[in-house]
Amino acid sequence: MDKKLKLIASLVVLGLLMLIISACSSDATKDETTTESPGTENSEPKSGGTYTILSAADPDMLDPHKQSSIYTHMMAGLVYNKLVSYETGPGVDYTDYNVVPDLAERWEISEDGKVYKFFLREAYWHDKEPVNGRQVTAEDVVATMERIINLPGHQAAILSEVESIVAEDAQTVVFTLKQPFAPFLNFMANHFMWILPKEAVDGKVDLATDAIGTGPFVLEEWEDNVQATYTKNPKYYEEGKPYLDQVIYKVVPDQGSRIAAFRTGQADAIGALSPEQLTQLQKTNPDTEIFEALFATQEQLYMNMEREPFNDIKVRKAISMAVDRQSMVDAIYGGGETSGPVNPSLGDWALPLEEREALLPYNPEEAKKLLSEAGYPNGFDTTMIVTNGYGEQLVRVAQWVAEDLRTIGINVEMEIVEYATYFSERWPNADYDMGVGYQTYFQEPDEWLRTQLHTNGSRNWYNISDPELDKMLDEQRLILDVEERKQYVYEIQRYVLENLVNPVPLSTYYTKTPRHAYIKDSYPHASYGYGYLKDVWLDK
C-alpha cells in the first residue's frame, strides 16, 4: 500500500493522445459533453491567422488506409473528406453520432435495406500534381472503396457486407449489400473511410508521405517527427471556409515544453492536462478556458490468450478484480468511471454504469482465491508492454495496474515500447504477455465488439476464439430494429464480462483540455480528424 500512496503522491499527470481530441478543443463550457463555443453568437468570423497544434508524437506514415494510428487519422481530417460525416456545431454534443452529408450531398436507401445510392456534390481535389484540382467523380469513390477492400486492415472489415460498388454515372455511386446491415451508414461516416483521388489509388501519389484530398486544408509539407504544414483550400466546397490561413502540426514530445508554449501563445492546442497542471496554467493564464468531455475511448488491460496462464478464465477474472479502477481514474485523471466492452461515450449502447461496476468489481481477496483455484496460490511472474507515445498518463496507468497486481502475487515487469513499434508490431502481432493501452475511438457497437472479439475480427490482437460469441457478434449486426439490437448488444456485453474478460476495460475518464479565449467556434467530435478546424477562427 505504501508504494501506491507514493505513486498517487507523485502523479504529475502529463498529457496523452487526447492532445488529439483537444487539439481543437476550444470550448469553454464546463459541461462534459457540450461543445458550445461561448461568446461568438454576436461575432462575425474573421479570416486569417495560423493555428498551431503541438503533438506528443507523429505517425509513421500518412496513408489513411494502411495505418489506423490516431495520429495518421487526425492529420487526415485536415485534408480528406468522406461520403458522409458526423454533425458538429453549436448545440451538438461531443459524442453525438448524427450522420450528415459530406462529399455526398444526399443518399437513398432501398426498402429492403440492401442498396445505398449516394449522390455526390460538386467538389474539387486540391490543386496538386497529378490531380490538378479536377472535380471529384464517382470513379474516385469506387477506386477508394476497392482499395480498402483489397488492403488488409480495419477498413476492409467495415465493407465486409458489400457485394458490389458501381459508378451509376459521374456523380452517383451505388453500394449493394449482401444482406441488410445495421451499421452500414454509420460505417460510411467512420473516420477511416477517407475518399482518395483515383490517381492516388493507381500509385501516382506516394500516400505514405503525401496527401491530396478535398478537405479544408492542403498539405504543403510533412517532415516526419518534426512538423506538417497546411494551408487553406481556396476551393473547399463550404463557401467562405476555412477561416484559418494555415495550420501547423508540430511534434513536441515533452509535455512541459508544450505547456510553456501554450503559456506564451506559441501553441493553440497541447492536449489534455491533469487537474494540477490546469490549475497552475490558469494561475499564469487566467483567461484560459477549459473544455471537458467524456473520453471517446478507454484504457484496456489486455492479455495474450495463447500464452499461459492467460488462457485460463479464472486468471483473467482475478486480474480484472485486482484493479482498483475508481481510485486509479480519480488519482490520475481527476475523475471518470468504470468502462465496459462498449465504451460509455456511445451513450445508451453501453451497459449502465451500475451494471458495469457490478460486473467489474474491485475485490483483491476474491482475486487471490481465483488464482489459487487456477493453480497459482503464490501468483506468478509476467511482463507488460505499454507505450509512452500517448504521453505519461498511460504509463502511470500501467504502473498503477502493476502495483495492484503485485498485491495478489502477480509480479509484473514493465516494458515501455516506442510508439511506432508498439502500434505497428508488438500489439497487432500479439508479441506480449500482457499490455495496457488506449483503444481506437470506435464509433459503432459493432467495432467495439465484433472488430475486437470475433475470432476473425480485424482488431482481435489478443488471440480470442469463442464460437458462441462469434455467433452472437454476427447476429447483432443484422438486426435493423434499433431497440432490439441494443438489447442484444447488452446481452453480448454481459457475456463478454462473465465468460471472456479480455481485453479488460479499465476506465473512461473526463478529459480536460485548455484553449485560448481568442479561439472561436471550435466544435470537436469524438472521432478522428481535425476537419472541424474549418469552422475555427481567431479573435485577435
C-alpha positions in Angstrom: 0.0 0.0 0.0 2.9 2.4 0.8 4.1 2.1 -2.9 0.6 3.0 -4.1 0.4 6.1 -1.8 3.8 7.2 -3.1 2.6 6.6 -6.6 -0.5 8.8 -6.0 1.5 11.5 -4.3 3.9 11.6 -7.2 1.4 11.7 -10.0 2.0 14.8 -12.1 -0.1 13.6 -14.9 1.1 14.6 -18.3 -1.0 14.7 -21.5 -1.7 11.9 -23.8 -3.1 11.3 -27.1 -6.0 13.4 -26.1 -4.0 16.2 -27.4 -5.6 14.8 -30.5 -9.2 15.3 -29.4 -8.3 18.5 -27.8 -6.1 19.7 -30.4 -9.1 21.6 -31.5 -10.8 21.5 -28.1 -11.8 25.1 -27.7 -14.9 25.1 -25.9 -15.1 27.0 -22.6 -18.1 25.2 -21.2 -17.7 23.0 -18.1 -20.4 20.7 -19.3 -19.0 17.2 -20.0 -20.4 16.7 -23.5 -21.4 20.1 -24.9 -19.2 21.7 -27.4 -20.6 25.2 -27.4 -18.1 28.0 -28.2 -19.4 30.8 -26.0 -19.2 34.5 -26.7 -19.4 34.1 -30.5 -23.1 34.5 -31.1 -22.8 38.2 -31.9 -19.4 38.0 -33.6 -18.7 37.7 -37.3 -15.9 35.2 -38.1 -12.6 36.7 -39.1 -10.4 35.2 -41.7 -6.6 34.8 -41.3 -4.1 33.5 -38.8 -2.2 30.3 -38.0 -3.5 27.6 -35.7 -0.6 25.6 -34.1 -1.0 22.1 -32.7 1.7 20.6 -30.6 1.6 16.8 -30.6 3.4 14.2 -28.4 4.1 12.0 -31.4 3.9 11.7 -35.2 2.5 8.9 -37.4 5.0 6.6 -39.2 3.0 7.2 -42.4 0.2 9.3 -43.8 -1.6 6.6 -45.7 -5.1 6.5 -44.1 -5.9 3.0 -45.4 -2.7 1.3 -44.4 -2.3 2.9 -41.0 -5.0 3.0 -38.3 -3.0 5.1 -35.9 -4.8 8.1 -34.4 -2.0 10.4 -35.4 -2.4 9.5 -39.1 -6.2 10.0 -39.0 -6.2 13.2 -37.0 -4.0 14.7 -39.7 -6.1 13.1 -42.5 -9.1 15.0 -41.3 -7.5 18.3 -42.4 -7.0 17.0 -46.0 -9.7 14.5 -46.8 -13.5 14.1 -46.7 -15.8 11.1 -46.6 -19.1 10.4 -48.3 -20.9 11.2 -45.1 -19.7 12.5 -41.7 -20.8 13.3 -38.2 -22.5 16.5 -37.4 -20.6 19.1 -35.4 -21.5 22.7 -34.3 -23.4 24.7 -31.7 -25.8 22.5 -29.7 -24.3 19.2 -30.9 -22.7 17.1 -28.1 -19.2 15.9 -28.5 -20.4 12.3 -28.5 -23.4 12.7 -30.8 -23.2 10.5 -33.9 -25.6 12.2 -36.2 -24.8 11.3 -39.8 -24.8 14.3 -42.2 -23.7 14.9 -45.8 -20.1 15.3 -46.7 -18.9 14.6 -50.3 -22.3 13.0 -50.8 -24.9 15.8 -50.6 -27.7 13.2 -50.2 -28.4 9.5 -50.3 -31.2 7.0 -50.8 -31.8 3.6 -49.2 -33.9 0.8 -50.8 -36.9 -0.6 -49.0 -35.1 -3.9 -48.4 -32.1 -2.1 -46.8 -29.6 -3.6 -49.3 -29.0 -0.8 -51.8 -27.5 2.6 -50.8 -27.2 5.3 -53.5 -25.0 8.3 -52.8 -25.3 11.5 -54.9 -22.0 13.5 -55.0 -21.9 17.3 -54.5 -19.7 19.5 -56.7 -16.3 19.3 -55.0 -12.7 19.6 -56.3 -9.4 17.9 -55.4 -6.6 20.0 -54.2 -4.6 21.7 -56.9 -1.6 19.4 -56.7 0.0 17.1 -59.2 -1.2 14.8 -60.7 -4.8 15.7 -59.8 -4.5 19.4 -60.5 -7.8 20.5 -58.9 -10.2 18.4 -61.1 -13.7 17.6 -59.9 -14.5 14.6 -57.7 -16.3 11.8 -59.5 -17.9 8.5 -58.7 -14.9 6.7 -60.1 -12.8 8.2 -57.3 -15.2 6.7 -54.7 -15.3 3.3 -56.4 -11.5 3.2 -56.6 -11.1 4.2 -53.0 -13.6 1.5 -51.8 -11.9 -1.2 -53.9 -8.6 -0.2 -52.4 -10.0 -0.5 -48.9 -11.5 -4.0 -49.6 -8.2 -5.2 -51.1 -6.0 -4.0 -48.3 -5.8 -5.9 -45.1 -6.9 -4.0 -42.1 -9.8 -2.4 -40.2 -11.4 -0.6 -43.1 -11.8 -3.9 -45.1 -13.9 -5.3 -42.2 -16.2 -2.2 -42.4 -17.0 -3.1 -46.0 -17.3 -6.9 -45.4 -21.0 -6.9 -46.2 -20.7 -5.0 -49.5 -21.4 -7.1 -52.6 -20.7 -4.5 -55.3 -19.8 -0.8 -55.7 -20.8 0.8 -59.0 -20.5 4.3 -60.5 -24.0 4.7 -61.9 -22.9 8.0 -63.5 -20.2 10.6 -62.9 -21.9 11.8 -59.7 -23.7 8.7 -58.4 -22.3 5.7 -56.5 -24.4 2.6 -55.7 -23.5 0.2 -52.9 -25.3 -3.2 -53.0 -25.0 -5.2 -49.8 -25.1 -9.0 -49.4 -27.9 -8.6 -46.8 -29.4 -5.7 -44.7 -26.6 -4.5 -42.4 -27.4 -2.2 -39.4 -24.1 -0.4 -39.1 -23.5 0.5 -42.8 -24.4 4.2 -42.9 -22.6 4.8 -39.6 -19.6 2.9 -41.0 -19.6 5.3 -44.1 -19.1 8.2 -41.6 -16.3 6.3 -39.9 -13.1 8.2 -39.5 -11.3 5.5 -41.6 -13.3 6.0 -44.7 -11.5 8.9 -46.3 -12.0 9.3 -50.1 -8.9 9.4 -52.3 -8.4 10.5 -55.9 -8.2 7.7 -58.4 -4.7 8.8 -59.3 -3.5 8.1 -55.8 -5.2 4.7 -55.8 -3.3 4.0 -59.1 0.0 4.7 -57.4 0.7 8.1 -58.8 0.8 9.7 -55.3 3.1 8.4 -52.5 0.4 8.2 -49.9 2.9 7.3 -47.2 4.4 10.8 -47.3 1.8 12.9 -49.1 -1.9 13.6 -49.1 -4.2 15.0 -51.8 -7.8 15.4 -50.8 -10.9 17.7 -51.0 -10.8 18.9 -47.4 -10.4 22.4 -45.9 -6.6 22.4 -45.8 -3.9 21.5 -48.3 -0.8 19.6 -47.1 2.2 21.6 -48.2 5.0 19.7 -46.4 5.5 16.9 -43.9 8.8 16.4 -42.2 8.5 13.1 -40.2 8.7 13.6 -36.5 9.2 17.4 -36.9 6.3 19.3 -38.5 3.5 19.3 -41.0 2.3 22.5 -42.7 -1.2 23.0 -44.1 -2.7 26.0 -46.0 -6.3 26.9 -46.6 -8.0 25.2 -49.5 -9.5 28.1 -51.7 -11.8 25.6 -53.5 -13.3 24.0 -50.4 -16.9 23.1 -51.0 -18.2 25.1 -48.0 -18.1 28.6 -49.3 -16.1 31.1 -47.2 -14.4 28.4 -45.2 -11.9 27.7 -43.8 -11.2 30.9 -42.0 -7.6 30.0 -40.9 -4.8 30.7 -43.4 -2.6 27.9 -42.0 -2.4 25.0 -39.6 0.9 23.9 -38.2 1.2 20.4 -36.6 4.4 20.2 -34.7 5.9 17.3 -32.7 7.0 18.2 -29.2 7.3 15.1 -27.1 7.8 16.8 -23.8 4.6 18.0 -22.1 6.3 20.6 -20.1 7.6 22.2 -23.3 4.1 22.1 -24.8 2.6 23.8 -21.7 5.3 26.5 -21.8 4.5 27.2 -25.5 0.8 27.5 -24.7 1.5 29.9 -21.9 3.4 32.2 -24.2 0.9 32.0 -27.1 3.2 29.9 -29.3 0.7 27.0 -29.3 -3.1 26.8 -29.6 -3.6 23.1 -28.8 -1.4 21.0 -26.5 -3.7 18.2 -25.3 -5.3 17.1 -22.1 -3.8 18.1 -18.8 -4.1 16.9 -15.3 -6.2 18.9 -12.8 -2.9 20.1 -11.1 -1.5 21.3 -14.4 -4.7 23.1 -15.4 -4.7 24.9 -12.0 -1.2 26.1 -12.5 -1.9 27.1 -16.1 -4.9 29.2 -15.1 -2.9 30.9 -12.4 -0.4 32.2 -15.0 -3.0 32.5 -17.8 -6.3 33.4 -16.1 -8.1 33.8 -19.4 -7.6 30.1 -20.3 -10.8 28.3 -20.9 -11.4 24.6 -20.3 -13.2 22.0 -22.5 -14.3 18.9 -20.6 -15.7 15.8 -22.2 -16.0 12.1 -21.6 -13.1 10.5 -23.4 -14.0 8.7 -26.7 -12.2 5.6 -25.7 -10.8 3.7 -22.7 -7.7 2.2 -21.2 -7.6 -1.5 -21.6 -5.6 -4.2 -19.9 -5.2 -7.0 -22.4 -3.8 -10.5 -22.3 -2.4 -12.9 -25.0 -4.7 -15.9 -24.7 -2.3 -18.2 -26.5 0.2 -17.9 -23.6 -0.3 -19.5 -20.2 -1.7 -18.7 -17.7 -3.8 -16.1 -19.6 -5.8 -18.9 -21.4 -7.5 -19.5 -18.0 -10.7 -17.5 -17.4 -10.0 -17.7 -13.6 -6.7 -15.9 -14.1 -8.2 -13.3 -16.3 -11.0 -12.7 -13.8 -8.5 -12.4 -11.0 -6.5 -9.9 -12.9 -9.6 -7.8 -13.5 -10.7 -8.0 -9.9 -7.3 -6.8 -8.7 -7.5 -3.4 -10.3 -9.0 -0.5 -8.2 -10.4 1.4 -11.2 -12.1 4.2 -9.5 -9.2 5.2 -7.3 -7.0 5.0 -10.4 -9.1 7.2 -12.6 -9.6 9.7 -9.8 -5.9 9.9 -9.0 -4.5 10.0 -12.5 -7.2 11.9 -14.4 -9.2 13.7 -11.8 -12.4 11.8 -12.4 -14.1 9.2 -14.6 -15.9 5.9 -14.5 -15.6 2.2 -14.9 -15.7 1.4 -18.6 -17.2 -1.6 -20.4 -17.0 -3.7 -23.7 -18.8 -0.8 -25.4 -17.3 2.5 -24.3 -19.7 4.8 -22.4 -19.0 7.5 -25.0 -21.5 5.7 -27.2 -24.3 6.6 -24.8 -27.0 4.0 -24.2 -25.3 1.4 -26.3 -23.0 0.9 -23.3 -24.2 -1.0 -20.3 -25.5 1.2 -17.5 -22.7 2.3 -15.1 -24.2 0.3 -12.1 -24.1 -2.9 -14.2 -20.5 -2.2 -15.4 -19.4 -1.7 -11.8 -21.1 -4.9 -10.7 -19.6 -7.0 -13.5 -16.1 -5.4 -13.0 -15.7 -5.4 -9.2 -12.6 -4.4 -7.2 -12.1 -7.5 -5.0 -8.5 -8.4 -4.4 -9.4 -11.1 -1.8 -11.6 -12.9 -4.3 -8.9 -12.4 -6.9 -6.4 -14.3 -4.7 -8.9 -17.2 -4.3 -9.4 -17.4 -8.1 -5.6 -17.5 -8.6 -5.3 -20.3 -6.1 -8.1 -22.3 -7.8 -6.3 -21.8 -11.1 -3.2 -23.4 -9.6 -1.3 -20.2 -8.8 -1.6 -19.8 -5.0 1.6 -17.8 -4.9 0.9 -15.8 -8.0 3.4 -15.8 -11.0 5.8 -13.5 -12.9 4.9 -11.9 -16.2 5.7 -8.9 -18.4 3.5 -6.0 -19.6 4.0 -3.7 -22.5 2.9 0.0 -22.7 3.9 2.9 -24.9 4.8 6.5 -23.9 3.8 7.7 -27.3 0.4 8.9 -25.9 2.1 10.8 -23.1 2.9 10.0 -19.5 -0.7 9.3 -18.3 -0.9 5.9 -19.9 2.4 4.9 -18.4 1.1 5.9 -15.0 -2.0 3.7 -15.6 0.3 0.8 -16.4 2.3 1.4 -13.2 -0.9 1.5 -11.1 -2.1 -1.7 -12.6 1.2 -3.4 -12.0 1.2 -2.3 -8.4 -2.4 -3.6 -7.9 -1.4 -7.0 -9.4 1.5 -7.3 -7.0 -1.0 -7.2 -4.1 -2.4 -10.6 -5.4 1.0 -12.1 -6.1 1.5 -11.3 -9.8 4.9 -9.7 -10.3 4.9 -7.6 -13.4 8.0 -6.4 -15.3 7.0 -3.4 -17.4 8.4 -2.7 -20.9 7.9 0.8 -22.3 7.8 0.5 -26.1 8.4 3.2 -28.7 5.0 4.2 -30.3 5.6 3.0 -33.9 6.9 -0.4 -32.7 4.1 -0.7 -30.2 1.2 0.1 -32.6 2.6 -1.5 -35.8 4.3 -4.6 -34.4 4.1 -5.6 -30.8 0.3 -5.2 -30.2 -1.1 -6.3 -33.5 1.2 -9.3 -33.7 0.3 -10.3 -30.1 4.0 -10.1 -29.2 3.4 -9.7 -25.5 2.1 -11.4 -22.3 0.0 -8.5 -21.1 -0.3 -4.9 -22.1 -2.0 -1.6 -21.2 -3.2 0.7 -23.9 -5.8 3.0 -25.3 -8.2 1.6 -27.9 -9.2 3.4 -31.1 -12.1 5.8 -31.0 -14.5 3.2 -32.3 -17.8 4.8 -33.5 -20.1 1.8 -33.6 -21.0 -1.0 -31.1 -20.0 -3.5 -33.9 -16.5 -2.0 -33.8 -16.2 -2.3 -30.1 -17.5 -5.8 -30.1 -17.0 -7.7 -33.3 -13.9 -6.0 -34.5 -12.0 -6.8 -31.3 -13.6 -10.0 -30.1 -14.6 -12.1 -33.1 -12.2 -14.9 -34.0 -11.7 -13.2 -37.4 -12.0 -9.7 -36.1 -9.6 -7.3 -37.7 -8.5 -5.9 -34.4 -8.5 -9.2 -32.5 -5.0 -8.7 -31.3 -5.5 -11.0 -28.3 -5.9 -14.5 -29.9 -9.6 -14.7 -28.8 -11.6 -17.6 -30.3 -15.1 -18.2 -28.9 -17.6 -19.8 -31.3 -20.6 -19.0 -29.2 -19.5 -15.3 -29.0 -18.8 -15.3 -32.7 -22.4 -16.3 -33.5 -23.8 -13.6 -31.3 -21.5 -11.0 -32.8 -22.5 -11.9 -36.3 -26.2 -11.9 -35.4 -26.3 -8.4 -33.8 -25.2 -6.6 -36.9 -28.2 -7.9 -38.9 -30.8 -6.6 -36.5 -32.2 -3.4 -38.1 -34.6 -2.5 -35.3 -32.6 -0.2 -33.0 -34.1 -1.1 -29.7 -34.0 -4.9 -30.4 -30.3 -4.6 -31.5 -29.5 -2.6 -28.4 -30.9 -5.2 -26.1 -28.8 -7.9 -27.9 -25.7 -5.7 -27.6 -26.3 -5.6 -23.9 -26.6 -9.3 -23.8 -23.3 -9.7 -25.6 -21.5 -7.3 -23.2 -22.7 -9.3 -20.2 -21.4 -12.5 -21.9 -18.1 -10.9 -22.5 -17.6 -9.7 -18.9 -18.7 -13.0 -17.5 -17.1 -15.5 -19.9 -14.3 -13.8 -21.8 -12.8 -10.9 -19.7 -10.3 -9.8 -22.3 -9.4 -7.1 -23.1 -10.3 -5.9 -19.6 -12.0 -2.5 -19.7 -10.4 -0.2 -17.1 -11.8 3.4 -17.1 -13.2 6.1 -19.3 -12.1 9.5 -17.9 -13.2 13.0 -18.2 -10.6 14.8 -20.3 -9.9 18.4 -19.6 -8.2 20.5 -22.2 -7.2 24.2 -22.3 -7.9 26.7 -25.0 -7.2 30.3 -25.5 -10.1 32.7 -25.2 -9.4 34.0 -28.7 -10.2 30.7 -30.4 -13.8 30.7 -31.6 -16.3 28.2 -33.0 -14.3 25.1 -32.3 -16.6 22.1 -32.1 -14.6 18.9 -31.7 -16.1 15.5 -32.1 -15.4 12.1 -30.6 -13.9 10.8 -33.8 -10.6 11.2 -35.5 -9.8 14.1 -37.8 -9.1 17.8 -37.4 -11.6 18.6 -40.1 -13.7 20.7 -37.7 -10.9 23.3 -37.8 -12.8 24.5 -40.9 -15.1 26.4 -38.6 -12.4 27.8 -36.3 -11.4 31.5 -36.4 -9.1 33.6 -34.2 -10.5 36.7 -32.5 -7.3 38.6 -32.2 
